[in-house]
Amino acid sequence: MPIADSVKLGKGVQIFHPSLVNLYGCTVGDDTKVGTFVEIQKNARIGARCKISSHTFICEGVTIEDEVFIGHGVMFTNDLKPRATAGDGKLQTEADWQVIPTLVKKGASIGSGAVILCGITIGERAMVGAGAVVTRDVPADTTVAGVPARSRAGAAR
């Protein structure tokens, strides 16, 4: 089943096409909307009144506070040095690496196609431009864009 029994959904959550999402072990807050082809992994937390657009991947270790907009095809990461195998050549297991958390604060917006590297904080009401690759913290009320994402003078509101 695409929405596992381990998922905690708040009141009024809307999941468009539930058979076409993959949610397990996560929490989704009240009145949040989740688009088609979204995956939200275990131990990820989504706040209230968020919009998670289609084709987005929210991995373990990501916390999204209230009133956050996530555009289409946004990708979060949780490992700075991913490898398929451990030193002995065997496939890695959860014991071989550590989740590095990411925080998206209240009211932030992340544009379509952005990639958010782990271990960062995106501040309150910050704006991440479409296609940006975010490699470091984004202060509150700041707009960033580009690869790597950089602040744009005069763009904050």
C-alpha positions as CSV (number, residue, x, y, z in Angstrom):
1,M,0.0,0.0,0.0
2,P,1.5,3.4,-1.0
3,I,0.3,5.0,2.3
4,A,1.6,2.8,5.1
5,D,-0.2,2.3,8.4
6,S,2.8,4.0,10.1
7,V,1.9,7.4,8.6
8,K,0.4,10.0,10.9
9,L,-1.9,12.3,9.0
10,G,-3.4,15.5,10.5
11,K,-6.9,16.7,10.0
12,G,-7.9,17.8,6.6
13,V,-4.8,16.4,4.8
14,Q,-5.4,16.1,1.0
15,I,-3.5,13.5,-0.9
16,F,-4.1,13.6,-4.6
17,H,-4.2,10.1,-6.1
18,P,-3.2,8.2,-2.9
19,S,-2.3,5.1,-5.0
20,L,0.4,7.2,-6.7
21,V,2.3,8.4,-3.6
22,N,4.7,6.6,-1.3
23,L,4.4,7.6,2.3
24,Y,5.8,5.6,5.2
25,G,6.7,6.3,8.8
26,C,6.2,10.1,8.4
27,T,4.0,12.8,9.9
28,V,2.0,15.2,7.8
29,G,0.3,18.1,9.6
30,D,-3.2,19.5,9.4
31,D,-4.6,20.9,6.1
32,T,-1.4,20.0,4.1
33,K,-1.8,19.1,0.4
34,V,0.4,16.3,-1.1
35,G,0.6,16.0,-4.9
36,T,0.9,12.9,-7.1
37,F,4.2,10.9,-7.3
38,V,5.5,12.3,-4.0
39,E,7.6,10.1,-1.6
40,I,7.9,11.0,2.1
41,Q,10.1,8.6,4.0
42,K,10.2,7.5,7.6
43,N,11.1,10.0,10.3
44,A,10.3,13.0,7.9
45,R,8.0,15.6,9.4
46,I,5.7,17.9,7.4
47,G,4.0,20.8,9.2
48,A,0.5,22.2,8.9
49,R,-0.9,24.0,5.8
50,C,2.0,23.1,3.5
51,K,1.8,22.4,-0.2
52,I,4.0,19.5,-1.4
53,S,3.9,19.5,-5.3
54,S,4.1,16.4,-7.5
55,H,7.3,14.4,-8.1
56,T,8.9,15.6,-4.9
57,F,11.2,13.4,-2.7
58,I,11.4,14.1,1.0
59,C,13.8,11.7,2.7
60,E,14.4,10.6,6.3
61,G,15.7,13.4,8.4
62,V,13.9,16.3,6.8
63,T,11.7,18.5,8.9
64,I,9.4,21.0,7.1
65,E,7.6,23.5,9.4
66,D,4.2,25.0,8.9
67,E,3.0,27.0,5.8
68,V,5.9,25.8,3.5
69,F,5.5,25.6,-0.3
70,I,7.5,22.8,-2.1
71,G,7.4,23.0,-5.9
72,H,7.3,20.2,-8.4
73,G,10.3,17.8,-8.5
74,V,12.1,19.1,-5.4
75,M,14.8,16.6,-4.1
76,F,16.1,16.5,-0.6
77,T,19.2,14.5,0.5
78,N,20.3,13.1,3.8
79,D,23.8,11.8,3.2
80,L,26.8,13.9,2.3
81,K,28.9,11.0,1.2
82,P,26.6,8.3,-0.3
83,R,28.0,5.0,-1.2
84,A,26.3,1.8,-2.4
85,T,28.8,-0.5,-0.5
86,A,30.6,-0.5,2.8
87,G,34.4,-0.9,3.0
88,D,34.1,-4.7,2.7
89,G,32.3,-4.5,-0.6
90,K,28.9,-5.5,0.8
91,L,25.8,-3.4,0.2
92,Q,25.5,-0.8,2.9
93,T,22.8,-1.0,5.5
94,E,21.3,1.6,7.9
95,A,24.2,0.7,10.3
96,D,26.8,2.0,7.8
97,W,25.8,5.6,7.7
98,Q,24.1,8.4,9.6
99,V,21.2,10.6,8.6
100,I,22.1,14.2,8.4
101,P,19.0,16.3,9.2
102,T,17.6,19.3,7.2
103,L,15.2,21.9,8.4
104,V,12.9,24.1,6.3
105,K,11.4,26.8,8.6
106,K,7.9,28.3,8.6
107,G,6.7,30.1,5.5
108,A,9.6,29.2,3.3
109,S,9.1,28.5,-0.5
110,I,11.2,26.1,-2.6
111,G,10.9,26.3,-6.3
112,S,10.4,23.5,-8.7
113,G,13.4,21.3,-9.5
114,A,15.5,22.5,-6.6
115,V,18.0,20.2,-4.9
116,I,18.5,20.6,-1.1
117,L,21.6,19.1,0.3
118,C,21.5,17.8,3.8
119,G,22.6,19.4,7.0
120,I,21.2,22.9,6.2
121,T,18.5,25.2,7.4
122,I,16.3,27.2,5.1
123,G,15.0,30.2,7.2
124,E,11.6,31.5,7.8
125,R,10.0,33.0,4.7
126,A,13.1,32.3,2.6
127,M,12.7,31.8,-1.2
128,V,14.7,29.2,-3.1
129,G,14.5,29.7,-6.9
130,A,13.5,27.0,-9.3
131,G,16.4,24.7,-10.2
132,A,18.7,25.9,-7.4
133,V,21.1,23.7,-5.7
134,V,21.2,24.6,-2.0
135,T,24.5,23.8,-0.4
136,R,24.4,26.0,2.7
137,D,22.0,27.6,5.1
138,V,19.6,30.2,3.7
139,P,18.8,33.0,6.2
140,A,15.2,34.1,6.9
141,D,13.6,36.5,4.4
142,T,16.3,35.8,1.8
143,T,16.0,34.8,-1.8
144,V,18.6,32.4,-3.3
145,A,18.9,31.0,-6.8
146,G,21.4,29.4,-9.1
147,V,23.9,26.5,-8.9
148,P,25.1,26.7,-6.2
149,A,22.4,28.8,-4.7
150,R,23.4,32.4,-3.9
151,S,21.6,35.4,-2.4
152,R,20.1,37.8,-4.9
153,A,20.5,41.4,-3.9
154,G,17.2,43.2,-3.5
155,A,15.2,40.1,-4.0
156,A,14.2,39.6,-0.3
157,R,10.8,40.8,0.9
